[in-house]
Amino acid sequence: MLPLLRMIKSCAIVVPCLSLLLLGGCGKEKKVTRVDPGLVTDFSGRWNDTDSKLVAEAMMKEMVSQPWLENFSTQFNRVPTVIVGTILNKSQEHINVGTFITDLEREMTNSQRVLFVASKSDREEIRQERQEQAVHAREDTQKRPGQELGADFMMKGTISTIVDESDGVKGIYYQVDLDLINLETNVKSWYGQKKIKKVVERKRLLF
Protein backbone atom coordinates (compact mmCIF):
# COMPACT_ATOMS: atom_id res chain seq x y z
CA MET A 1 0.00 0.00 0.00
CA LEU A 2 2.84 2.37 0.87
CA PRO A 3 4.61 2.13 -2.53
CA LEU A 4 1.27 2.93 -4.19
CA LEU A 5 0.85 6.10 -2.10
CA ARG A 6 4.43 7.19 -2.91
CA MET A 7 3.73 6.68 -6.63
CA ILE A 8 0.55 8.79 -6.46
CA LYS A 9 2.39 11.59 -4.65
CA SER A 10 5.23 11.52 -7.20
CA CYS A 11 2.75 11.75 -10.06
CA ALA A 12 1.03 14.70 -8.37
CA ILE A 13 4.32 16.58 -8.44
CA VAL A 14 5.75 15.47 -11.78
CA VAL A 15 2.64 15.85 -13.96
CA PRO A 16 2.10 19.61 -13.29
CA CYS A 17 5.81 20.26 -13.87
CA LEU A 18 5.72 18.43 -17.21
CA SER A 19 2.61 20.38 -18.18
CA LEU A 20 4.34 23.68 -17.49
CA LEU A 21 7.38 22.60 -19.50
CA LEU A 22 5.20 21.52 -22.42
CA LEU A 23 3.24 24.77 -22.33
CA GLY A 24 6.46 26.76 -22.26
CA GLY A 25 7.88 24.79 -25.14
CA CYS A 26 4.72 25.32 -27.20
CA GLY A 27 4.73 29.12 -26.74
CA LYS A 28 4.01 31.38 -29.73
CA GLU A 29 6.94 32.36 -31.90
CA LYS A 30 7.78 36.06 -31.59
CA LYS A 31 7.77 38.05 -34.83
CA VAL A 32 8.87 41.67 -35.16
CA THR A 33 7.74 43.74 -38.16
CA ARG A 34 8.73 47.34 -38.80
CA VAL A 35 5.79 49.43 -39.99
CA ASP A 36 5.16 53.04 -40.97
CA PRO A 37 5.11 55.15 -37.76
CA GLY A 38 1.97 56.82 -39.12
CA LEU A 39 0.10 53.49 -39.27
CA VAL A 40 -2.88 53.45 -36.89
CA THR A 41 -2.61 50.52 -34.45
CA ASP A 42 -5.14 49.80 -31.72
CA PHE A 43 -4.19 46.58 -29.97
CA SER A 44 -5.53 47.21 -26.47
CA GLY A 45 -7.88 50.16 -26.91
CA ARG A 46 -5.80 52.22 -24.51
CA TRP A 47 -4.41 55.72 -25.22
CA ASN A 48 -1.70 55.42 -27.86
CA ASP A 49 0.55 57.42 -30.17
CA THR A 50 -2.27 58.00 -32.67
CA ASP A 51 -4.52 59.50 -29.98
CA SER A 52 -1.70 61.75 -28.79
CA LYS A 53 -0.93 63.00 -32.30
CA LEU A 54 -4.55 63.53 -33.40
CA VAL A 55 -5.60 65.27 -30.18
CA ALA A 56 -2.56 67.58 -30.25
CA GLU A 57 -3.17 68.48 -33.91
CA ALA A 58 -6.88 69.17 -33.41
CA MET A 59 -6.49 71.20 -30.21
CA MET A 60 -3.58 73.34 -31.42
CA LYS A 61 -5.42 74.02 -34.70
CA GLU A 62 -8.44 75.16 -32.71
CA MET A 63 -6.33 77.21 -30.29
CA VAL A 64 -4.68 79.34 -32.98
CA SER A 65 -8.05 79.96 -34.71
CA GLN A 66 -9.72 81.53 -31.67
CA PRO A 67 -10.14 85.32 -31.07
CA TRP A 68 -7.62 85.53 -28.19
CA LEU A 69 -4.75 85.30 -30.70
CA GLU A 70 -5.91 88.15 -32.89
CA ASN A 71 -6.82 90.25 -29.85
CA PHE A 72 -3.31 89.85 -28.40
CA SER A 73 -1.56 90.53 -31.73
CA THR A 74 -3.66 93.66 -32.29
CA GLN A 75 -3.00 95.00 -28.79
CA PHE A 76 0.75 94.33 -28.67
CA ASN A 77 1.62 94.25 -32.39
CA ARG A 78 3.44 90.91 -32.09
CA VAL A 79 2.69 87.21 -31.80
CA PRO A 80 2.27 85.83 -28.27
CA THR A 81 4.84 83.62 -26.56
CA VAL A 82 3.54 80.41 -25.01
CA ILE A 83 5.02 77.86 -22.63
CA VAL A 84 3.60 74.43 -21.79
CA GLY A 85 3.18 73.88 -18.06
CA THR A 86 1.82 70.82 -16.29
CA ILE A 87 -0.44 68.34 -18.09
CA LEU A 88 -1.86 66.02 -15.44
CA ASN A 89 -2.80 62.43 -16.15
CA LYS A 90 -6.00 61.88 -14.14
CA SER A 91 -6.96 58.78 -16.09
CA GLN A 92 -7.07 55.22 -14.83
CA GLU A 93 -4.24 54.09 -17.05
CA HIS A 94 -0.60 54.90 -17.61
CA ILE A 95 -0.30 57.64 -20.23
CA ASN A 96 3.04 58.99 -21.34
CA VAL A 97 2.22 62.68 -20.86
CA GLY A 98 5.71 63.63 -22.04
CA THR A 99 5.05 62.48 -25.61
CA PHE A 100 1.71 64.33 -25.62
CA ILE A 101 3.44 67.54 -24.50
CA THR A 102 6.01 67.05 -27.27
CA ASP A 103 3.18 66.69 -29.79
CA LEU A 104 1.59 69.91 -28.47
CA GLU A 105 4.90 71.77 -28.68
CA ARG A 106 5.51 70.54 -32.23
CA GLU A 107 2.08 71.59 -33.44
CA MET A 108 2.38 74.95 -31.67
CA THR A 109 5.79 75.67 -33.21
CA ASN A 110 4.81 74.53 -36.70
CA SER A 111 1.69 76.73 -36.68
CA GLN A 112 3.97 79.82 -36.83
CA ARG A 113 1.09 81.67 -35.14
CA VAL A 114 2.71 81.73 -31.69
CA LEU A 115 6.25 81.63 -30.32
CA PHE A 116 6.99 78.66 -28.15
CA VAL A 117 9.65 78.90 -25.44
CA ALA A 118 11.56 76.07 -23.75
CA SER A 119 10.17 74.36 -20.67
CA LYS A 120 11.49 74.91 -17.15
CA SER A 121 13.76 71.87 -17.23
CA ASP A 122 15.09 72.78 -20.68
CA ARG A 123 15.78 76.36 -19.55
CA GLU A 124 17.83 75.17 -16.58
CA GLU A 125 20.05 73.11 -18.88
CA ILE A 126 20.47 76.03 -21.30
CA ARG A 127 21.30 78.46 -18.48
CA GLN A 128 23.92 76.02 -17.21
CA GLU A 129 25.42 75.93 -20.69
CA ARG A 130 25.58 79.77 -20.79
CA GLN A 131 27.32 79.81 -17.42
CA GLU A 132 29.91 77.37 -18.70
CA GLN A 133 30.34 79.42 -21.89
CA ALA A 134 31.08 82.48 -19.74
CA VAL A 135 34.06 80.62 -18.28
CA HIS A 136 35.27 78.38 -21.07
CA ALA A 137 34.11 79.78 -24.44
CA ARG A 138 35.85 82.41 -26.57
CA GLU A 139 34.45 85.82 -25.63
CA ASP A 140 33.07 86.68 -29.08
CA THR A 141 31.08 83.43 -29.12
CA GLN A 142 29.64 83.63 -25.61
CA LYS A 143 25.87 83.95 -25.31
CA ARG A 144 24.72 86.73 -23.01
CA PRO A 145 22.46 86.10 -20.00
CA GLY A 146 19.29 88.13 -19.50
CA GLN A 147 18.22 87.86 -23.15
CA GLU A 148 15.52 85.23 -22.69
CA LEU A 149 12.04 85.76 -24.07
CA GLY A 150 9.43 85.72 -21.31
CA ALA A 151 6.24 83.79 -21.99
CA ASP A 152 2.90 85.62 -22.22
CA PHE A 153 0.77 82.53 -21.69
CA MET A 154 1.10 79.15 -19.98
CA MET A 155 -0.79 76.10 -21.18
CA LYS A 156 -2.00 73.67 -18.53
CA GLY A 157 -4.30 70.70 -18.76
CA THR A 158 -5.58 67.28 -17.77
CA ILE A 159 -6.27 63.92 -19.38
CA SER A 160 -9.18 62.04 -17.79
CA THR A 161 -11.01 58.79 -18.49
CA ILE A 162 -14.32 57.15 -17.69
CA VAL A 163 -14.42 53.36 -18.15
CA ASP A 164 -17.58 51.26 -18.41
CA GLU A 165 -17.35 47.47 -18.84
CA SER A 166 -19.83 44.62 -19.09
CA ASP A 167 -19.82 41.12 -20.62
CA GLY A 168 -16.49 41.50 -22.37
CA VAL A 169 -17.33 44.89 -23.88
CA LYS A 170 -15.49 47.91 -22.52
CA GLY A 171 -16.17 51.54 -23.29
CA ILE A 172 -13.31 54.00 -22.66
CA TYR A 173 -14.06 57.71 -22.72
CA TYR A 174 -11.09 60.06 -22.83
CA GLN A 175 -11.38 63.77 -22.19
CA VAL A 176 -8.48 66.17 -22.69
CA ASP A 177 -8.88 69.69 -21.29
CA LEU A 178 -6.37 72.45 -21.98
CA ASP A 179 -6.31 76.01 -20.61
CA LEU A 180 -4.27 78.93 -21.87
CA ILE A 181 -3.62 81.29 -18.96
CA ASN A 182 -2.34 84.85 -19.23
CA LEU A 183 0.80 84.94 -17.03
CA GLU A 184 0.33 88.60 -16.12
CA THR A 185 -3.38 88.63 -15.31
CA ASN A 186 -4.19 84.93 -14.63
CA VAL A 187 -7.07 85.28 -17.07
CA LYS A 188 -7.93 82.11 -18.95
CA SER A 189 -7.77 83.28 -22.54
CA TRP A 190 -8.64 79.98 -24.21
CA TYR A 191 -10.23 76.74 -23.10
CA GLY A 192 -10.06 73.68 -25.31
CA GLN A 193 -11.59 70.26 -24.91
CA LYS A 194 -11.22 67.09 -27.00
CA LYS A 195 -13.08 63.83 -26.42
CA ILE A 196 -12.38 60.31 -27.65
CA LYS A 197 -14.68 57.35 -27.11
CA LYS A 198 -13.53 53.78 -27.76
CA VAL A 199 -15.38 50.48 -27.56
CA VAL A 200 -13.23 47.38 -26.97
CA GLU A 201 -14.81 43.96 -27.46
CA ARG A 202 -13.08 40.80 -26.30
CA LYS A 203 -14.35 37.63 -28.00
CA ARG A 204 -14.68 34.56 -25.81
CA LEU A 205 -12.88 31.42 -26.97
CA LEU A 206 -14.99 28.28 -26.78
CA PHE A 207 -13.27 24.90 -26.45
Backbone as a ProteinNet text record, in pm:
[ID]
protein_1_A
[PRIMARY]
MLPLLRMIKSCAIVVPCLSLLLLGGCGKEKKVTRVDPGLVTDFSGRWNDTDSKLVAEAMMKEMVSQPWLENFSTQFNRVPTVIVGTILNKSQEHINVGTFITDLEREMTNSQRVLFVASKSDREEIRQERQEQAVHAREDTQKRPGQELGADFMMKGTISTIVDESDGVKGIYYQVDLDLINLETNVKSWYGQKKIKKVVERKRLLF
[TERTIARY]
82.9	0	86.2	196.6	284.4	348.7	404	461	357.5	230.7	127	103.7	103.3	85.4	200.8	326	442.5	431.1	384.4	373	271.8	158.4	55	108.9	182.5	239.2	338.1	422.9	522.6	454.8	346.5	274.9	213.7	165.4	102.9	201.8	329.5	432.2	483	510.1	574.6	481.7	355.2	263.9	246.6	220.8	210.4	337.1	454.6	581.1	596.5	562.6	572	476.7	359.2	260.8	314.2	378.3	434.4	543.6	629.6	737.9	682.4	578.2	519.7	456.2	386.4	323.6	427.1	539.1	646.3	709.4	726.3	788.4	698.8	566.2	471.6	432	505.5	472.9	477.7	406.2	401.1	536.6	568.9	693.6	681	782	777.7	819.5	744.9	776.7	775.2	877.2	886.7	880.6	789.4	774.4	780.8	865.3	873	765.1	689.1	579.4	594.2	516.4	515.6	470.6	550.4	510.6	374.3	327.4	197	81.5	114	9.7	-69.8	-202.5	-288.4	-294.6	-256.2	-261.2	-335.8	-437.6	-514.2	-521.7	-422.9	-419.1	-499.3	-489.9	-552.6	-672.3	-682.6	-787.8	-745.1	-625.9	-580	-525.2	-499.5	-441.1	-310.6	-292.5	-169.7	-114.9	-12.7	55.2	-38.9	-132.8	-227.4	-318.6	-367.2	-452.3	-375.9	-251.4	-170.3	-152.3	-119.3	-93.3	-220.8	-331	-454.7	-513.3	-507	-559.6	-476	-343.8	-256.5	-282.3	-293.2	-317.3	-449.4	-555.7	-688.1	-694.3	-636.7	-649.5	-563.1	-443.4	-358.5	-415.8	-478.4	-542.2	-657.3	-733	-843.9	-791.5	-684.5	-633	-590.7	-519.2	-468.4	-575.5	-696.3	-805	-903.6	-878.6	-972.5	-936.2	-1033.2	-1014	-900.9	-864.5	-762.1	-632.4	-601.2	-474.9	-474.1	-581.6	-591	-597.7	-671.4	-682.4	-545.4	-464.6	-331.4	-242	-242.8	-156	-192.6	-321.1	-365.7	-321.6	-334.2	-300.3	-150.4	-69.7	75.3	158.9	93.8	161.8	274.2	249.3	343.9	268.2	333	269	296.4	205.4	227	329.5	388.4	483.8	416.8	425.3	354.3	452.4	425	502.4	403.9	445.4	360.1	396.5	296.4	318.3	285.9	211.3	181.6	57.1	70.9	-43.5	-59.9	-167.2	-186.3	-259.6	-210.6	-279.9	-371.9	-502.2	-599.6	-677.5	-626	-695.6	-664.7	-728.7	-707.4	-599.5	-529	-424.1	-296.2	-186.8	-60.1	-58.7	-41.4	-30.3	99.5	177.2	303.7	273.8	257.7	222.1	334.1	458.1	571	560.3	517	504.5	388.7	282.9	170.6	215.1	293.6	344.2	433.3	516.3	601.4	517.2	407.6	317.8	255.3	215.6	158.9	262.6	383.2	489.9	520.4	522.9	551.4	442.5	317.6	208	205.7	236.3	238	347.4	466.2	578.8	553	502.5	480.6	368	279.2	169.1	220.9	338.9	396.6	305.5	201.4	109.2	145.4	225.1	271.2	419	486.8	624.7	620.5	697.1	698.6	835.2	836.1	965.3	988.1	1115.1	1155.6	1093.8	1075.7	1017.5	1115.8	1066.2	1148.8	1274.8	1259.9	1376.4	1474.2	1421.7	1509.1	1584.2	1513.7	1577.8	1694.4	1675.2	1782.9	1907.7	1889.6	2005.1	2073	1991	2047.1	2121.5	2062.8	2129.6	2262.9	2266.9	2391.7	2496.4	2451	2542.2	2598.1	2510.7	2557.6	2660.2	2636.3	2732.3	2867.8	2864.2	2990.7	3057.9	2976.3	3034	3107.1	3048.2	3107.8	3248	3275.1	3405.6	3498.1	3442	3527.2	3525.4	3419.8	3410.9	3483	3521.3	3584.6	3485.4	3533.1	3445.2	3347	3395.2	3307.4	3201.9	3209.5	3107.9	3019	3045.9	2964.3	2824.1	2725.4	2586.9	2553.1	2493.7	2472.2	2353.3	2362.3	2245.9	2147.6	2029.6	1928.7	1864.7	1880.2	1821.6	1706.1	1658.1	1552.2	1420.3	1335.9	1204.1	1103.2	1041	942.6	811.2	750.3	623.7	508.8	412.1	290.3	179.9	182.5	77.2	138.1	71.7	110.1	-7.8	24.6	-79	-73.1	-188.1	-199.5	-317.3	-318.7	-429.6	-435.7	-537.7	-558.5	-604.8	-573.6	-626.9	-704.1	-833.7	-918.3	-986.2	-1027.3	-1100.5	-1219.9	-1320.2	-1431.6	-1441.2	-1440	-1442.2	-1571.6	-1637.8	-1758.2	-1740.2	-1762.6	-1734.6	-1843.2	-1882.7	-1983.4	-1978.1	-1977	-1982.3	-1879.1	-1756.7	-1648.8	-1645.3	-1733.9	-1732.8	-1697.6	-1595.5	-1548.9	-1555.9	-1613.9	-1616.5	-1518.9	-1429.9	-1331.4	-1355.7	-1377.8	-1406.1	-1292.8	-1220.3	-1108.8	-1152.6	-1110.8	-1137.9	-1009.7	-968.8	-847.8	-891.6	-855	-887.7	-758.7	-753.7	-637	-681.1	-605.6	-631	-509.7	-535.1	-426.8	-443	-347.9	-362.4	-264.8	-317.7	-233.9	-144.9	-12.1	80.2	80.5	33.8	33.1	-96.6	-207.7	-338.4	-407.4	-355.2	-418.6	-552	-583.1	-707.2	-692.3	-793.6	-793.2	-840	-746.7	-776.8	-834.8	-810.3	-864.4	-884.9	-995.8	-1023.5	-1058.9	-981.9	-1005.8	-1037.5	-1122.1	-1158.7	-1170.9	-1113.8	-1121.5	-1160.4	-1257.9	-1307.6	-1285.3	-1252.2	-1237.7	-1316.1	-1395.4	-1468.4	-1433.5	-1391.6	-1352.7	-1436.9	-1469.3	-1537.9	-1446.8	-1411.6	-1322.8	-1403.1	-1408.6	-1480.9	-1380.7	-1394.5	-1307.6	-1391.9	-1359.6	-1435.2	-1395.1	-1494.9	-1467.9	-1432.7	-1329.2	-1287.6	-1359.8	-1427.2	-1499.2	-1420	-1400.6	-1326.7	-1421.9
-122.4	0	127.1	118.5	237.1	273.1	176.4	213	278.8	232.9	292.9	440.5	470.1	609.8	698.2	640.4	718.7	749.4	648.3	667.6	777.5	776.3	878.7	1016.8	1027.9	1158.6	1206.6	1113.1	1151.5	1203.1	1132.1	1175.3	1314.1	1339.9	1470.2	1583.7	1553.5	1657.5	1665.3	1549	1546.9	1593.7	1552.9	1585.1	1735	1815.5	1960.9	2022.1	1971.8	2026	1999.3	1874.8	1842.9	1929	1954.7	2037.8	2177.8	2232.9	2367.6	2370	2264.6	2259.7	2250.1	2167.3	2151.7	2280.9	2349.4	2477.4	2579.5	2581.5	2676.2	2646.2	2518.4	2479.1	2504.9	2512.1	2531.8	2678.8	2770.1	2912.1	2966.3	3079.3	3137.7	3194.5	3180.4	3235.5	3387.3	3459.7	3605.7	3654.2	3748.9	3805.4	3957.1	4020.7	4166.7	4220.2	4314.5	4374.2	4524.9	4587.1	4733.9	4789.5	4884.9	4942.5	5094.1	5157.6	5303.7	5362.5	5455.5	5515.4	5582.1	5618.4	5682	5583	5451.5	5349.5	5346.5	5347.2	5344.8	5202.4	5184.6	5052.3	5065.5	4982.3	4980.3	4836.2	4795.8	4657.7	4641	4736	4720.8	4814.1	4916.7	5015.6	5129	5115.5	5221.8	5340.4	5451.1	5571.8	5533	5577.7	5541.9	5662	5634.3	5742.1	5812.5	5739	5800.1	5898.6	5859.2	5950.1	6077.6	6059.8	6174.7	6272.2	6217.2	6300.5	6371.8	6295.2	6353.3	6458.2	6431.3	6527	6655.3	6640.1	6758.5	6841.9	6775.7	6848	6924.6	6854.3	6916.9	7033.9	7015.8	7119.9	7241.4	7219	7334.1	7410.5	7336	7402.4	7489.9	7437.5	7516.1	7636.9	7614.3	7720.6	7843.6	7819.8	7934	7995.7	7938.1	7995.6	8076.4	8083.6	8152.6	8302.4	8384.4	8531.6	8579.8	8504.5	8552.7	8588.3	8510.4	8530.1	8663.8	8689.6	8815.2	8934.2	8916.5	9025.3	9062.1	8959	8985	9052.6	8998.8	9052.5	9197.4	9228.3	9365.6	9460	9413.7	9499.5	9524.3	9420.5	9433	9434.7	9419.2	9425.1	9319.9	9203.4	9091.2	8961.8	8849.2	8721.3	8687.1	8617.1	8583.3	8471.5	8468.2	8361.9	8269.7	8140.3	8041.4	7939.5	7894.2	7786	7679.2	7552.9	7443.1	7411.1	7420.4	7388.2	7242.6	7218.8	7081.8	7027.8	6908.6	6834.5	6712.3	6709.7	6601.6	6483.4	6364.4	6242.9	6199.3	6227.3	6187.9	6063.4	5995.9	5877.9	5756.8	5645	5522.1	5435.1	5488	5409.1	5491.3	5419.2	5490.4	5558	5687.3	5763.7	5840.9	5826.8	5899.1	6045.5	6127.4	6268.2	6341.8	6296.5	6363	6363.7	6251.5	6248.2	6335.9	6345.3	6433.3	6579.3	6616.4	6753.9	6783.6	6687	6705.3	6726.5	6649.8	6668.8	6808.1	6855.8	6990.6	7095.3	7080.2	7177.5	7179.6	7061.1	7054.3	7125.8	7096.4	7159.2	7310.6	7353	7495.3	7566.6	7506.5	7566.8	7570.9	7460.9	7453.1	7543.7	7583.5	7672.7	7810.2	7849.8	7982.3	8095.8	8063.5	8167	8214.1	8136.2	8172.9	8137.7	8201.3	8162.7	8068.3	7964.1	7866.1	7869.3	7885.2	7890.3	7761.4	7733.1	7606.8	7591.3	7466.2	7435.8	7468	7458.8	7491.4	7405.9	7275.9	7186.6	7216.2	7245.1	7278.4	7409.1	7507.2	7636.2	7621.2	7536.1	7517.2	7462.7	7369.1	7310.9	7416.4	7499.8	7602.6	7709.1	7746.1	7845.7	7791.8	7663.7	7601.7	7608.9	7586.9	7593.1	7734.7	7837.6	7976.7	8009	7957.8	7981.1	7920.4	7802.3	7737.2	7810.8	7863.9	7942.3	8064.9	8126.5	8247.7	8222.1	8097.1	8062.3	8004.4	7918.7	7837.6	7878.3	7949.6	7977.6	8107.3	8117.5	8240.7	8354.8	8472.9	8582.4	8622.6	8623.6	8668.1	8564.8	8445.2	8343.2	8316.6	8384	8362.7	8419.5	8347.8	8394.8	8466.1	8586.9	8672.6	8625.8	8638.5	8610.3	8727.1	8706.2	8813.2	8846.3	8760.7	8786.4	8692.2	8619.8	8523	8594.6	8524.2	8576.2	8523	8614.1	8572.1	8531.7	8427.2	8378.8	8472	8485.1	8562.2	8471.8	8346.5	8253.1	8119	8052.2	7915.4	7822.8	7710.6	7610.3	7502.1	7473.7	7367.3	7278.5	7155.9	7069.7	6938.6	6859.9	6728.5	6628.6	6502.8	6392.2	6302.5	6283.2	6203.7	6091.8	5988.1	5878.8	5836.3	5784.9	5715.4	5579.2	5471.5	5335.9	5266.5	5203.5	5126.2	4989.5	4880.9	4747.4	4650.1	4564.8	4462.5	4354.7	4228.3	4112.2	4118.6	4149.7	4150.1	4271.1	4366.4	4489.1	4606	4679.9	4791.5	4921.8	5021.3	5154	5244	5309	5399.8	5538.9	5633.2	5770.8	5859.1	5917.1	6006	6151.3	6233.7	6377.4	6454.3	6534.9	6616.8	6762.7	6827.3	6968.8	7049.2	7157.2	7245.3	7389.1	7459	7600.8	7682.7	7799.9	7892.6	8012.6	8029.4	8129	8243.6	8365.4	8485.4	8496.4	8496.8	8493.6	8623.9	8732.8	8859.9	8880.7	8835.1	8863	8740.4	8620	8492.7	8468.3	8548	8528.4	8408.4	8322.1	8210.6	8262.3	8266.1	8327.8	8228.9	8100.6	7997.8	7870.5	7803.1	7674.1	7575.5	7468.2	7367.6	7232.2	7159.2	7025.9	6930.6	6812.2	6709.3	6577.7	6508.8	6383	6268.8	6152.9	6031.1	5921	5847.9	5734.9	5607.8	5504	5378	5265.3	5168.9	5048.1	4929.3	4853.7	4738.3	4612.6	4522.6	4396.2	4282.1	4197.8	4080.1	3955.7	3883.2	3763.1	3647.3	3572.6	3456.2	3337.3	3261.6	3141.5	3021.9	2947.7	2827.7	2704	2614.6	2489.8	2369.7
0	0	0	78.9	87.4	-46	-121	-253.1	-344.2	-334.4	-419.5	-385	-252.9	-210.4	-258	-245.7	-290.8	-440.7	-517.7	-662.9	-695.8	-620.7	-645.8	-614.9	-501.6	-465	-570.2	-619	-719.8	-846.1	-885.1	-1006	-987.1	-865	-836.8	-852.9	-829.2	-843.9	-986.8	-1046.6	-1178	-1289.3	-1285.3	-1396.1	-1415.6	-1307.4	-1329.5	-1385.7	-1337.9	-1387.5	-1536.6	-1577.8	-1721.1	-1802.9	-1746.8	-1817.9	-1840.6	-1735.1	-1749.3	-1854.2	-1852	-1950.2	-2091.4	-2108.9	-2241.7	-2289.5	-2196.2	-2232.5	-2273	-2195.1	-2226.2	-2359.6	-2387.7	-2513.6	-2632	-2609.8	-2719.6	-2732.3	-2669.3	-2674	-2815.8	-2840.1	-2973.5	-3012.7	-3139.2	-3190	-3201.5	-3154	-3159.4	-3297.8	-3352.6	-3482.9	-3473.5	-3520.1	-3515.8	-3658.9	-3683.2	-3815.8	-3803.9	-3881	-3879.5	-3972.6	-3920.6	-3998.6	-4002.1	-4087	-4097.3	-3962.4	-3903.8	-3775.5	-3780.3	-3899.3	-3911.8	-3916.8	-3920.8	-3926.5	-3796	-3808.1	-3688.7	-3634.4	-3509.1	-3445.2	-3313.1	-3297.9	-3172.5	-3123.1	-3044.9	-2997	-2867.9	-2778.2	-2647.3	-2628.1	-2709.8	-2690.9	-2600.3	-2540.3	-2451.2	-2532.8	-2461	-2522.3	-2591	-2714.8	-2786.5	-2863.5	-2946	-3017.2	-3114.9	-3173.4	-3266.9	-3194.3	-3076.5	-2997.8	-2963.3	-2918.7	-2878.7	-2994.9	-3111.7	-3229.5	-3277	-3288.2	-3340.3	-3246	-3114.8	-3017.9	-3019.4	-3022.8	-3025.3	-3151	-3265.9	-3391.2	-3385.2	-3342.1	-3341	-3242.9	-3123.8	-3021.3	-3053	-3108.9	-3142.2	-3262.4	-3355.8	-3470.5	-3421.8	-3324.9	-3270.6	-3192	-3114.6	-3028.7	-3110	-3221.2	-3298.2	-3388.7	-3389	-3470.9	-3386.7	-3255.3	-3166.8	-3152.3	-3109.5	-3107.3	-3016.3	-2912.6	-2819.3	-2891.3	-2998.3	-3069.5	-3143.5	-3214.8	-3289.1	-3193.2	-3084.4	-2985.2	-2929.3	-2896	-2840.1	-2944.8	-3067.4	-3173.1	-3205.1	-3201.9	-3229.3	-3117.8	-2993.6	-2879.4	-2867.4	-2891.4	-2867.1	-2995.5	-3109.9	-3239.5	-3250.3	-3197.7	-3208.6	-3177.9	-3211.6	-3180	-3034.1	-2968.3	-2827	-2809.6	-2692.1	-2656.3	-2555	-2581.1	-2500.8	-2444.9	-2323.3	-2263	-2216.2	-2225.9	-2179.2	-2034.6	-1946.8	-1805.6	-1778	-1670.7	-1629	-1699.3	-1755.6	-1809.5	-1718.6	-1641.2	-1543.7	-1605.8	-1574.7	-1615.5	-1501.3	-1516.4	-1414.2	-1457.3	-1558.9	-1609.1	-1522.1	-1556.8	-1482.6	-1544.6	-1642	-1705.3	-1717.2	-1743.9	-1760.9	-1897.5	-1898.8	-2022.7	-2019.2	-2125.8	-2133.9	-2169.1	-2066.1	-2086.1	-2159.8	-2140.3	-2204.3	-2355.7	-2414.9	-2561.3	-2608.4	-2525.7	-2562	-2558.9	-2457.5	-2450	-2570.9	-2608.7	-2726.6	-2852.2	-2864	-2978.9	-2977.4	-2858.3	-2847.1	-2888.4	-2838.5	-2867.6	-3017.6	-3079.1	-3223.3	-3302.8	-3270.7	-3344.5	-3322.6	-3199.9	-3167.4	-3246.8	-3250	-3320.6	-3470.7	-3525.8	-3670.3	-3718.2	-3627.5	-3668.1	-3708.9	-3653.9	-3683	-3638.6	-3560.1	-3513.8	-3373	-3303.3	-3169.2	-3158.1	-3063.1	-3032.4	-2913.8	-2921.9	-2814.5	-2747.2	-2614.3	-2543.7	-2465.7	-2437.3	-2375.1	-2236.4	-2197	-2066.7	-1954.2	-1831.1	-1714.6	-1709	-1729.9	-1723.2	-1836.2	-1955.4	-2067.9	-2040.9	-1982.1	-1955.1	-1857.1	-1756.1	-1658.5	-1724.4	-1817.3	-1887.5	-1974.5	-2041	-2130.1	-2048.9	-1932.9	-1848	-1796.8	-1763.9	-1720.6	-1831.7	-1955.1	-2069	-2085	-2067	-2078.6	-1970.8	-1850.3	-1741.6	-1775	-1833.3	-1870	-1985.4	-2079.5	-2189.1	-2135.3	-2030.5	-1974.5	-1920.4	-1883.7	-1827.8	-1933.9	-2018.8	-2106.8	-2253.6	-2300.5	-2443.9	-2479.9	-2607.1	-2656.8	-2639.7	-2602.6	-2563.3	-2674.2	-2798.8	-2908.5	-2945	-2884.9	-2912.3	-2790.8	-2679.9	-2560.5	-2579.1	-2526.1	-2531.5	-2401.3	-2417.4	-2300.8	-2217.1	-2085	-2000	-2005.3	-1955.6	-1949.5	-2082.3	-2182.5	-2314.6	-2345.8	-2244.7	-2269.3	-2300.5	-2373	-2407.2	-2305.2	-2230.7	-2130.9	-2195.5	-2141.6	-2198.8	-2160.1	-2249.9	-2222.1	-2166.2	-2208.6	-2168.7	-2128.2	-2033.4	-1998	-2026.8	-2091.5	-2118.1	-2011.4	-1951.8	-1852.9	-1890.9	-1837.7	-1876.4	-1802.7	-1837.5	-1776.6	-1883.2	-1857.1	-1937.6	-1841.1	-1867.8	-1778.5	-1857	-1783.6	-1849.2	-1764.8	-1834.2	-1769	-1838.3	-1758.5	-1814.8	-1771.5	-1869	-1840.7	-1906.5	-1832.6	-1884.4	-1843.5	-1939.6	-1908.8	-2015	-1972.3	-2061.8	-2174.1	-2139	-2237.2	-2327.7	-2307.5	-2388	-2296.5	-2335.7	-2252.2	-2330.6	-2270.3	-2329.1	-2254.1	-2327.3	-2266.2	-2323.1	-2233.3	-2272.5	-2223.4	-2317	-2283.2	-2300.2	-2207	-2218.6	-2188.9	-2285.6	-2269.5	-2258.2	-2150.2	-2128.5	-2123.4	-2198.6	-2198.1	-2172.7	-2089.1	-2060.7	-2103.4	-2155.9	-2186.6	-2093.9	-2002.3	-1895.7	-1917.7	-1910.4	-1923.2	-1799.8	-1817.1	-1703.5	-1623.9	-1683.5	-1611.9	-1534.8	-1592.2	-1531	-1473.1	-1501.1	-1463	-1533.2	-1632.6	-1706.7	-1800.8	-1801.4	-1894.8	-2030.4	-2124.4	-2253.9	-2353	-2331.1	-2420.9	-2342	-2372.6	-2309.6	-2418.6	-2427.8	-2531	-2470.8	-2539.6	-2490.9	-2610.5	-2595.5	-2700	-2635.1	-2698.1	-2642.1	-2741.3	-2684.8	-2765.2	-2694.4	-2769.9	-2711.4	-2788.4	-2713.4	-2776.2	-2718.1	-2801.4	-2756	-2786.3	-2683	-2696.9	-2667.1	-2764.8	-2746.3	-2741.7	-2642.3	-2629.7	-2654.9	-2765.9	-2799.8	-2709.7	-2664.1	-2580.5	-2667.7	-2624.6	-2697.4	-2639	-2723.6	-2678.1	-2715.5	-2619.3	-2644.7	-2638.2
[MASK]
+++++++++++++++++++++++++++++++++++++++++++++++++++++++++++++++++++++++++++++++++++++++++++++++++++++++++++++++++++++++++++++++++++++++++++++++++++++++++++++++++++++++++++++++++++++++++++++++++++++++++++++++

